[in-house]
């Protein structure tokens, strides 16, 4: 790229003219070329990705606008399924609960994961390397196992439920949307931590050191220097966690999917009713494995106690 200085209209004023090499594509043409594969390998990769993404979606969309199943004759085009879906109040409630759960999970994950990444990468906290290993330990566990462990500890009738709620006075309820968001944050914090830690490792700490050398407080350095440098990483992590939270099924299925309002009575092995106002039943379509959380927690009994059973539904 060459440049020429040409005299301007006034004295002491010059204009710099930039010459483009021959065949240099304009900026607009470069943007268009980025969307078009230039080699056969790129075209094959685009075709493979498009087939993997669209192959499962196209039959579903086509079947959703048909009046009969795909294997049945006499199908006609109709939007009755979408009309029934969007006019159902239960769908709107489920959509709002899903968005609330995803937003709360994303906010908690970004605050905790980003804060821990800054703490372990930009401070001299003792044991920060050990903390870095511990924060990513949940990634080694299956998400369903982590969810079941939280439910067994802090869920209704869990081993630590009474200690957290009655002793520590923390209103933790995993069957509510905020409680499920706490559980979702526990699953997603390692992901945010890894993304932010990698972003901090790729940036120079000289900017923070320069700000500290001119008298800026640690909080001011955090808000004016560190967080702006982490903004792209936080945005990427937030989009990833929000998407994963929307499609999450294990958390609502385990934490709130098998719990229903209490029945009229809670019966023991002998058949006598026992404190119906304190009992909550859970029912799972796969079997009758209900837990009477109120009675069990009051008597400090195990969740697997055989003295408590639910009637056949």
Secondary structure in CASP SS format (residue, H / E / C, confidence):
PFRMAT SS
TARGET T0000
AUTHOR 0000-0000-0000
METHOD secondary structure of the structure
MODEL  1
X C 1.00
X E 1.00
X E 1.00
X E 1.00
X E 1.00
X E 1.00
X E 1.00
X C 1.00
X C 1.00
X C 1.00
X C 1.00
X C 1.00
X C 1.00
X E 1.00
X E 1.00
X E 1.00
X E 1.00
X E 1.00
X E 1.00
X C 1.00
X C 1.00
X C 1.00
X C 1.00
X C 1.00
X C 1.00
X C 1.00
X H 1.00
X H 1.00
X H 1.00
X H 1.00
X H 1.00
X H 1.00
X H 1.00
X H 1.00
X C 1.00
X C 1.00
X C 1.00
X C 1.00
X C 1.00
X H 1.00
X H 1.00
X H 1.00
X H 1.00
X H 1.00
X H 1.00
X H 1.00
X H 1.00
X H 1.00
X H 1.00
X H 1.00
X H 1.00
X H 1.00
X H 1.00
X H 1.00
X H 1.00
X H 1.00
X H 1.00
X H 1.00
X H 1.00
X H 1.00
X H 1.00
X H 1.00
X H 1.00
X H 1.00
X C 1.00
X E 1.00
X C 1.00
X C 1.00
X C 1.00
X C 1.00
X C 1.00
X C 1.00
X C 1.00
X C 1.00
X C 1.00
X C 1.00
X E 1.00
X C 1.00
X C 1.00
X H 1.00
X H 1.00
X H 1.00
X H 1.00
X H 1.00
X H 1.00
X H 1.00
X C 1.00
X C 1.00
X H 1.00
X H 1.00
X H 1.00
X H 1.00
X H 1.00
X H 1.00
X H 1.00
X H 1.00
X H 1.00
X H 1.00
X H 1.00
X H 1.00
X H 1.00
X H 1.00
X H 1.00
X H 1.00
X H 1.00
X H 1.00
X H 1.00
X H 1.00
X H 1.00
X H 1.00
X H 1.00
X H 1.00
X H 1.00
X H 1.00
X H 1.00
X H 1.00
X H 1.00
X H 1.00
X H 1.00
X H 1.00
X H 1.00
X H 1.00
X C 1.00
X C 1.00
X C 1.00
X C 1.00
X C 1.00
X H 1.00
X H 1.00
X H 1.00
X H 1.00
X H 1.00
X H 1.00
X H 1.00
X H 1.00
X C 1.00
X H 1.00
X H 1.00
X H 1.00
X H 1.00
X C 1.00
X C 1.00
X H 1.00
X H 1.00
X H 1.00
X H 1.00
X H 1.00
X H 1.00
X H 1.00
X H 1.00
X H 1.00
X H 1.00
X H 1.00
X H 1.00
X C 1.00
X C 1.00
X C 1.00
X C 1.00
X C 1.00
X C 1.00
X H 1.00
X H 1.00
X H 1.00
X H 1.00
X H 1.00
X H 1.00
X H 1.00
X C 1.00
X C 1.00
X C 1.00
X C 1.00
X C 1.00
X C 1.00
X C 1.00
X C 1.00
X C 1.00
X H 1.00
X H 1.00
X H 1.00
X H 1.00
X H 1.00
X H 1.00
X H 1.00
X H 1.00
X H 1.00
X H 1.00
X H 1.00
X H 1.00
X H 1.00
X H 1.00
X H 1.00
X H 1.00
X H 1.00
X H 1.00
X H 1.00
X H 1.00
X H 1.00
X H 1.00
X H 1.00
X H 1.00
X H 1.00
X C 1.00
X C 1.00
X C 1.00
X C 1.00
X H 1.00
X H 1.00
X H 1.00
X H 1.00
X H 1.00
X H 1.00
X H 1.00
X H 1.00
X C 1.00
X C 1.00
X C 1.00
X C 1.00
X H 1.00
X H 1.00
X H 1.00
X H 1.00
X H 1.00
X H 1.00
X H 1.00
X H 1.00
X H 1.00
X H 1.00
X H 1.00
X H 1.00
X H 1.00
X H 1.00
X H 1.00
X H 1.00
X H 1.00
X H 1.00
X H 1.00
X H 1.00
X H 1.00
X H 1.00
X H 1.00
X H 1.00
X H 1.00
X H 1.00
X H 1.00
X H 1.00
X H 1.00
X C 1.00
X C 1.00
X C 1.00
X H 1.00
X H 1.00
X H 1.00
X H 1.00
X H 1.00
X H 1.00
X C 1.00
X C 1.00
X C 1.00
X E 1.00
X C 1.00
X C 1.00
X C 1.00
X C 1.00
X C 1.00
X C 1.00
X C 1.00
X E 1.00
X E 1.00
X C 1.00
X C 1.00
X C 1.00
X C 1.00
X E 1.00
X C 1.00
X C 1.00
X H 1.00
X H 1.00
X H 1.00
X C 1.00
X C 1.00
X C 1.00
X E 1.00
X C 1.00
X E 1.00
X C 1.00
X C 1.00
X E 1.00
X C 1.00
X C 1.00
X C 1.00
X C 1.00
X C 1.00
X H 1.00
X H 1.00
X H 1.00
X H 1.00
X H 1.00
X H 1.00
X H 1.00
X C 1.00
X C 1.00
X C 1.00
X C 1.00
X C 1.00
X C 1.00
X C 1.00
X C 1.00
X E 1.00
X C 1.00
X C 1.00
X C 1.00
X C 1.00
X C 1.00
END
